[in-house]
Amino acid sequence: MRTIELTSGSLNLEDALDLASHDNIILKATDGREFVLAEMDNFDREIELTRKDQELMNLLDQRSKERGVLTIRQARQQLGLL
């Protein structure tokens, strides 16, 4: 899996689709958001390839450990308001 940093005019849609037809890619927007682009031709095959993609599995594992929700009390503590 490759990561491609998107900048103004760096990659058009056709080029991105062509790249994704050979290997799954991560598109990283200038604001930091990331998107996965993968060709979908056979769902079972895609699941198998995804599970074998260690870089993606590591990314998903890392993301799953991130704390996504704070209580009001926790937010105030982190901001030093308590």
VMD Tcl script that builds the backbone (N, CA, C; Angstrom):
set m [mol new atoms 246]
animate dup $m
set s [atomselect $m all]
$s set {name element resname resid chain x y z} {
  {N N MET 1 A 0.848 -1.166 0.000}
  {CA C MET 1 A 0.000 0.000 0.000}
  {C C MET 1 A 0.891 1.226 0.000}
  {N N ARG 2 A 0.563 2.167 -0.855}
  {CA C ARG 2 A 1.318 3.407 -0.970}
  {C C ARG 2 A 0.504 4.560 -0.404}
  {N N THR 3 A 1.194 5.535 0.160}
  {CA C THR 3 A 0.544 6.766 0.602}
  {C C THR 3 A 0.931 7.861 -0.368}
  {N N ILE 4 A -0.077 8.596 -0.841}
  {CA C ILE 4 A 0.165 9.690 -1.765}
  {C C ILE 4 A -0.339 10.973 -1.126}
  {N N GLU 5 A 0.555 11.933 -0.959}
  {CA C GLU 5 A 0.202 13.239 -0.411}
  {C C GLU 5 A -0.444 14.040 -1.542}
  {N N LEU 6 A -1.654 14.507 -1.299}
  {CA C LEU 6 A -2.352 15.291 -2.313}
  {C C LEU 6 A -2.037 16.772 -2.154}
  {N N THR 7 A -1.548 17.343 -3.216}
  {CA C THR 7 A -1.333 18.780 -3.274}
  {C C THR 7 A -2.058 19.275 -4.510}
  {N N SER 8 A -2.172 20.539 -4.647}
  {CA C SER 8 A -2.903 21.112 -5.773}
  {C C SER 8 A -2.360 20.583 -7.098}
  {N N GLY 9 A -3.202 19.857 -7.810}
  {CA C GLY 9 A -2.838 19.351 -9.129}
  {C C GLY 9 A -1.864 18.185 -9.131}
  {N N SER 10 A -1.625 17.566 -7.977}
  {CA C SER 10 A -0.617 16.507 -7.913}
  {C C SER 10 A -1.079 15.191 -8.539}
  {N N LEU 11 A -2.375 14.950 -8.561}
  {CA C LEU 11 A -2.876 13.672 -9.050}
  {C C LEU 11 A -4.312 13.844 -9.503}
  {N N ASN 12 A -4.588 13.426 -10.735}
  {CA C ASN 12 A -5.984 13.499 -11.171}
  {C C ASN 12 A -6.669 12.168 -10.880}
  {N N LEU 13 A -7.970 12.150 -11.014}
  {CA C LEU 13 A -8.751 10.969 -10.652}
  {C C LEU 13 A -8.366 9.759 -11.482}
  {N N GLU 14 A -8.175 9.938 -12.778}
  {CA C GLU 14 A -7.812 8.806 -13.638}
  {C C GLU 14 A -6.480 8.195 -13.214}
  {N N ASP 15 A -5.502 9.038 -12.881}
  {CA C ASP 15 A -4.208 8.534 -12.413}
  {C C ASP 15 A -4.362 7.777 -11.094}
  {N N ALA 16 A -5.187 8.313 -10.197}
  {CA C ALA 16 A -5.420 7.655 -8.909}
  {C C ALA 16 A -6.070 6.289 -9.113}
  {N N LEU 17 A -7.054 6.221 -10.003}
  {CA C LEU 17 A -7.710 4.936 -10.276}
  {C C LEU 17 A -6.750 3.946 -10.916}
  {N N ASP 18 A -5.887 4.437 -11.789}
  {CA C ASP 18 A -4.892 3.563 -12.410}
  {C C ASP 18 A -3.942 2.993 -11.357}
  {N N LEU 19 A -3.486 3.835 -10.445}
  {CA C LEU 19 A -2.614 3.361 -9.361}
  {C C LEU 19 A -3.330 2.336 -8.492}
  {N N ALA 20 A -4.599 2.600 -8.182}
  {CA C ALA 20 A -5.371 1.701 -7.312}
  {C C ALA 20 A -5.668 0.372 -7.990}
  {N N SER 21 A -5.606 0.329 -9.310}
  {CA C SER 21 A -5.841 -0.946 -10.000}
  {C C SER 21 A -4.664 -1.898 -9.831}
  {N N HIS 22 A -3.513 -1.365 -9.417}
  {CA C HIS 22 A -2.317 -2.191 -9.208}
  {C C HIS 22 A -2.056 -2.471 -7.732}
  {N N ASP 23 A -2.419 -1.506 -6.884}
  {CA C ASP 23 A -2.154 -1.652 -5.454}
  {C C ASP 23 A -3.056 -0.669 -4.708}
  {N N ASN 24 A -3.539 -1.048 -3.548}
  {CA C ASN 24 A -4.354 -0.140 -2.750}
  {C C ASN 24 A -3.510 1.072 -2.374}
  {N N ILE 25 A -4.139 2.254 -2.338}
  {CA C ILE 25 A -3.393 3.457 -1.997}
  {C C ILE 25 A -4.128 4.244 -0.912}
  {N N ILE 26 A -3.345 4.981 -0.142}
  {CA C ILE 26 A -3.883 5.914 0.834}
  {C C ILE 26 A -3.677 7.300 0.251}
  {N N LEU 27 A -4.755 8.057 0.146}
  {CA C LEU 27 A -4.680 9.429 -0.332}
  {C C LEU 27 A -4.733 10.336 0.892}
  {N N LYS 28 A -3.695 11.147 1.068}
  {CA C LYS 28 A -3.629 12.037 2.229}
  {C C LYS 28 A -3.886 13.463 1.761}
  {N N ALA 29 A -4.995 14.039 2.247}
  {CA C ALA 29 A -5.391 15.391 1.881}
  {C C ALA 29 A -4.490 16.409 2.575}
  {N N THR 30 A -4.484 17.618 2.061}
  {CA C THR 30 A -3.635 18.662 2.640}
  {C C THR 30 A -4.019 18.989 4.073}
  {N N ASP 31 A -5.278 18.708 4.455}
  {CA C ASP 31 A -5.707 18.961 5.838}
  {C C ASP 31 A -5.446 17.782 6.767}
  {N N GLY 32 A -4.775 16.727 6.258}
  {CA C GLY 32 A -4.408 15.588 7.083}
  {C C GLY 32 A -5.350 14.403 7.030}
  {N N ARG 33 A -6.555 14.590 6.461}
  {CA C ARG 33 A -7.482 13.458 6.360}
  {C C ARG 33 A -6.908 12.436 5.390}
  {N N GLU 34 A -7.211 11.161 5.653}
  {CA C GLU 34 A -6.706 10.069 4.819}
  {C C GLU 34 A -7.862 9.228 4.299}
  {N N PHE 35 A -7.704 8.769 3.071}
  {CA C PHE 35 A -8.710 7.954 2.409}
  {C C PHE 35 A -8.022 6.758 1.768}
  {N N VAL 36 A -8.684 5.607 1.786}
  {CA C VAL 36 A -8.169 4.415 1.124}
  {C C VAL 36 A -8.875 4.276 -0.214}
  {N N LEU 37 A -8.094 4.047 -1.263}
  {CA C LEU 37 A -8.646 3.826 -2.591}
  {C C LEU 37 A -8.199 2.442 -3.034}
  {N N ALA 38 A -9.179 1.580 -3.302}
  {CA C ALA 38 A -8.875 0.198 -3.679}
  {C C ALA 38 A -9.847 -0.254 -4.755}
  {N N GLU 39 A -9.354 -1.050 -5.676}
  {CA C GLU 39 A -10.215 -1.598 -6.712}
  {C C GLU 39 A -11.076 -2.701 -6.111}
  {N N MET 40 A -12.348 -2.685 -6.412}
  {CA C MET 40 A -13.271 -3.696 -5.899}
  {C C MET 40 A -13.731 -4.565 -7.066}
  {N N ASP 41 A -13.114 -5.717 -7.195}
  {CA C ASP 41 A -13.533 -6.606 -8.276}
  {C C ASP 41 A -14.097 -7.916 -7.746}
  {N N ASN 42 A -13.662 -8.314 -6.593}
  {CA C ASN 42 A -14.139 -9.549 -5.986}
  {C C ASN 42 A -14.047 -9.366 -4.481}
  {N N PHE 43 A -15.192 -9.292 -3.832}
  {CA C PHE 43 A -15.209 -8.952 -2.414}
  {C C PHE 43 A -14.375 -9.914 -1.573}
  {N N ASP 44 A -14.467 -11.192 -1.814}
  {CA C ASP 44 A -13.679 -12.163 -1.044}
  {C C ASP 44 A -12.185 -11.926 -1.241}
  {N N ARG 45 A -11.815 -11.631 -2.470}
  {CA C ARG 45 A -10.403 -11.359 -2.776}
  {C C ARG 45 A -9.948 -10.096 -2.054}
  {N N GLU 46 A -10.793 -9.085 -2.033}
  {CA C GLU 46 A -10.442 -7.830 -1.369}
  {C C GLU 46 A -10.243 -8.039 0.129}
  {N N ILE 47 A -11.077 -8.849 0.740}
  {CA C ILE 47 A -10.921 -9.138 2.164}
  {C C ILE 47 A -9.590 -9.839 2.408}
  {N N GLU 48 A -9.286 -10.814 1.587}
  {CA C GLU 48 A -8.025 -11.545 1.720}
  {C C GLU 48 A -6.825 -10.616 1.563}
  {N N LEU 49 A -6.847 -9.765 0.547}
  {CA C LEU 49 A -5.738 -8.837 0.321}
  {C C LEU 49 A -5.616 -7.824 1.450}
  {N N THR 50 A -6.741 -7.357 1.942}
  {CA C THR 50 A -6.727 -6.387 3.032}
  {C C THR 50 A -6.120 -6.998 4.286}
  {N N ARG 51 A -6.502 -8.208 4.600}
  {CA C ARG 51 A -5.961 -8.874 5.799}
  {C C ARG 51 A -4.465 -9.120 5.685}
  {N N LYS 52 A -3.970 -9.288 4.462}
  {CA C LYS 52 A -2.540 -9.522 4.248}
  {C C LYS 52 A -1.730 -8.227 4.209}
  {N N ASP 53 A -2.402 -7.097 4.137}
  {CA C ASP 53 A -1.731 -5.803 4.052}
  {C C ASP 53 A -1.330 -5.368 5.458}
  {N N GLN 54 A -0.100 -5.682 5.844}
  {CA C GLN 54 A 0.349 -5.435 7.216}
  {C C GLN 54 A 0.357 -3.952 7.548}
  {N N GLU 55 A 0.704 -3.105 6.584}
  {CA C GLU 55 A 0.713 -1.661 6.841}
  {C C GLU 55 A -0.690 -1.166 7.199}
  {N N LEU 56 A -1.691 -1.625 6.461}
  {CA C LEU 56 A -3.068 -1.234 6.756}
  {C C LEU 56 A -3.523 -1.804 8.093}
  {N N MET 57 A -3.183 -3.059 8.366}
  {CA C MET 57 A -3.568 -3.663 9.637}
  {C C MET 57 A -2.941 -2.904 10.805}
  {N N ASN 58 A -1.684 -2.483 10.662}
  {CA C ASN 58 A -1.027 -1.696 11.717}
  {C C ASN 58 A -1.727 -0.353 11.905}
  {N N LEU 59 A -2.082 0.297 10.789}
  {CA C LEU 59 A -2.788 1.567 10.859}
  {C C LEU 59 A -4.133 1.404 11.568}
  {N N LEU 60 A -4.892 0.383 11.192}
  {CA C LEU 60 A -6.191 0.147 11.820}
  {C C LEU 60 A -6.047 -0.190 13.296}
  {N N ASP 61 A -5.019 -0.955 13.639}
  {CA C ASP 61 A -4.765 -1.295 15.037}
  {C C ASP 61 A -4.446 -0.039 15.844}
  {N N GLN 62 A -3.613 0.828 15.275}
  {CA C GLN 62 A -3.260 2.078 15.937}
  {C C GLN 62 A -4.494 2.948 16.124}
  {N N ARG 63 A -5.303 3.076 15.086}
  {CA C ARG 63 A -6.506 3.908 15.162}
  {C C ARG 63 A -7.514 3.351 16.174}
  {N N SER 64 A -7.582 2.029 16.285}
  {CA C SER 64 A -8.563 1.439 17.200}
  {C C SER 64 A -8.203 1.698 18.661}
  {N N LYS 65 A -6.940 2.009 18.928}
  {CA C LYS 65 A -6.502 2.263 20.300}
  {C C LYS 65 A -6.664 3.724 20.703}
  {N N GLU 66 A -6.955 4.590 19.719}
  {CA C GLU 66 A -7.133 6.000 20.030}
  {C C GLU 66 A -8.430 6.190 20.805}
  {N N ARG 67 A -8.364 7.040 21.809}
  {CA C ARG 67 A -9.565 7.354 22.584}
  {C C ARG 67 A -10.341 8.405 21.816}
  {N N GLY 68 A -11.561 8.106 21.478}
  {CA C GLY 68 A -12.341 9.013 20.662}
  {C C GLY 68 A -13.313 9.881 21.422}
  {N N VAL 69 A -13.639 9.526 22.651}
  {CA C VAL 69 A -14.669 10.249 23.391}
  {C C VAL 69 A -14.148 10.596 24.782}
  {N N LEU 70 A -14.355 11.839 25.154}
  {CA C LEU 70 A -14.010 12.284 26.498}
  {C C LEU 70 A -15.277 12.747 27.196}
  {N N THR 71 A -15.322 12.541 28.478}
  {CA C THR 71 A -16.418 13.126 29.253}
  {C C THR 71 A -16.104 14.612 29.415}
  {N N ILE 72 A -17.094 15.377 29.813}
  {CA C ILE 72 A -16.887 16.805 30.065}
  {C C ILE 72 A -15.817 16.986 31.143}
  {N N ARG 73 A -15.885 16.153 32.162}
  {CA C ARG 73 A -14.905 16.235 33.256}
  {C C ARG 73 A -13.485 15.982 32.738}
  {N N GLN 74 A -13.304 14.967 31.898}
  {CA C GLN 74 A -11.980 14.670 31.354}
  {C C GLN 74 A -11.468 15.821 30.488}
  {N N ALA 75 A -12.347 16.403 29.682}
  {CA C ALA 75 A -11.954 17.529 28.839}
  {C C ALA 75 A -11.516 18.717 29.687}
  {N N ARG 76 A -12.276 19.003 30.737}
  {CA C ARG 76 A -11.919 20.112 31.626}
  {C C ARG 76 A -10.589 19.856 32.328}
  {N N GLN 77 A -10.347 18.601 32.727}
  {CA C GLN 77 A -9.081 18.259 33.382}
  {C C GLN 77 A -7.925 18.462 32.402}
  {N N GLN 78 A -8.081 18.010 31.174}
  {CA C GLN 78 A -7.011 18.153 30.183}
  {C C GLN 78 A -6.733 19.621 29.862}
  {N N LEU 79 A -7.755 20.450 29.939}
  {CA C LEU 79 A -7.602 21.876 29.667}
  {C C LEU 79 A -7.206 22.666 30.897}
  {N N GLY 80 A -7.087 21.977 32.040}
  {CA C GLY 80 A -6.687 22.634 33.286}
  {C C GLY 80 A -7.774 23.503 33.873}
  {N N LEU 81 A -9.019 23.167 33.622}
  {CA C LEU 81 A -10.143 23.954 34.128}
  {C C LEU 81 A -10.705 23.407 35.423}
  {N N LEU 82 A -10.170 22.321 35.922}
  {CA C LEU 82 A -10.618 21.736 37.187}
  {C C LEU 82 A -9.506 21.776 38.210}
}
mol reanalyze $m
mol bondsrecalc $m
mol representation Tube
mol addrep $m
